[in-house]
Amino acid sequence: MAERILVFYGSYRADRMGIRLADYCVRALQARGCDAELVDAKAVDLPMLDRMYKEYADGEAPDAMETLARKIRDADGFVFVTGEYNWGVQPGLKNLTDHFLEEWFWRPAGVVSYSAGRLAGARANVAWHGTLSEMGMVVISSTVTVGPIGDTLDTDGQPVGPAGKSLERSFARFADDLTWWSEATRAQKTRRPPPY
């Protein structure tokens, strides 16, 4: 059975360079045999957090929230593709993530960060580790940092030059790590239900 991986992306900006990286992640995972799907926070367009999904009565959550909750519950693992805003996380992606809680539990997550500069979103990458762990995910130790993103992926999201080759190498290891944990988690659930 193919691993079901959701790739989350959260920029709301008009000229989004990070979408190149999110698309690359989806394609690279699909090439490895995963059932990978992009979840674009801007396209989902959840409101600013007022009520979490679990705070709605059955059948009363907005359709977009209900659909996404089902996708999250059915996934084997997650990839969070994030830019860095003033040393922090993207508000659009954080807002989407915060609408859910139990839906995330007992699955692995990995972080792929980027920036226009040489630090490649490293500070946002680190910040996401604690957030995702608190939300019940096992954050894998492998990570991918891409910067400058314009020197790494062309407008079609294809790797270019030495930076593109570096991305391909680091993403291969990252994907190995994520799918290993996804397989392990799925196998464990057949042996013993999660404790809560």
Sequence and secondary structure as in RCSB ss.txt:
>XXXX:A:sequence
MAERILVFYGSYRADRMGIRLADYCVRALQARGCDAELVDAKAVDLPMLDRMYKEYADGEAPDAMETLARKIRDA
DGFVFVTGEYNWGVQPGLKNLTDHFLEEWFWRPAGVVSYSAGRLAGARANVAWHGTLSEMGMVVISSTVTVGPIG
DTLDTDGQPVGPAGKSLERSFARFADDLTWWSEATRAQKTRRPPPY
>XXXX:A:secstr
   EEEEEE    SS SHHHHHHHHHHHHHHTT EEEEEEHHHH   SSSS GGGS TT S HHHHHHHHHHHH 
SEEEEEE  BTTB  HHHHHHHHT SGGGTT EEEEEEE SSTTTTHHHHHHHHHHHHHTT EE S  EEE SGG
GTB TTS B HHHHHHHHHHHHHHHHHHHHHHHHHHHHHHHS    
